[in-house]
Amino acid sequence: MLGLVFLSYRTHVQHEFASQLIRFHVIANSDRLEDQTLKLHVRDVIVNEMKERFRHASSRQEAEKIVLDSMDEIKTLAREQIKREGKDYRVAVMMGDFDFPTKTYGTLTLPAGNYHAVRVVIGEGKGKNWWCVLFPPLCFVDSVETLDKNERAKGIKVFEKENVEFRLKCADFLKIFS
């Protein structure tokens, strides 16, 4: 019974997070060093170009509109970076709901689950991936704690959930005896 309560609470919290976020996900062609480096360069180009736009979004719906209006540009940015680095990989850019593992950004931990995301797949998309939170714009800061009053005044939204950790009380109790 306790396990069901825990699972229900965890699912509720994950859905609450998911309803407020848009994640950003870049998947490399392969795990080779040059493809992993390329993935990070593609990420940097897209994040640098998009950061100002997302700082002005005050809701997930506004952020989704920015993404939809920018899909072709995101794809072009990725293609141009890939070409600059001498590769000829195709690029797929999509927005949808995707599964993510548990991930910590600074002091914010997002539980594993299904999240709305912008996904950029480079080439075969068989390499390690990189992800962040596009809205609220946590891709653009080292952590939520680095935001000062001036940045908050500019419209950067801080996700106000505290670090979420899921634990079973009975498991903690059993650890005492082990």
C-alpha positions, 0 to 999 in steps of 0.5 A: 500500500505504501509503495502505491502511495509513493508511486502515485505521489511520484507520478503526480509530481512528475506530471506537475513538472512536465506540465510547466516545462519544455526540455531541449534534447540534442542527440549525437550521430554516434559516441565517437569523440568527433560526433560528441564534440559536434553535438555540443557545438550544435547545442551551443549554436542553437542555445546562443541563438534562442536564449533571448527569445526564451527569456521573454516567454512568460508561459509554456504556451508562449515558449511553445509558440517560439519553438514552433515559429523557430523550427526551421531556423533551429534546423538551419542552425544545426545544418550550418554548424555540421557543415562548418565542421566538415560533416554531411549528417542529416538533421531532424528537429521535432517537438513532442513528448519524450521519456527522460531519466531523472536529471539534476540542474543545479538544485533542481531535480526533475523526476524521470518521466515523459516531458514535452521537448524539442529534440534535435537528432544529428545523423543516425542519432545513436550517440550519447545525448545532451539535454536541459530545460528550454523553458523556463530557460535553465539551458541559459544559466549554470543553475537556477541559483545564479540568477540575480535580481537584474536577470529576474527583472528581465523576465527570466523565470525561476522554476520554484520547485525545491529539489525533489527527492523520492524516498520510501520511508519504510526503505529508510527505516530498513536501512537503520537495521542493515 
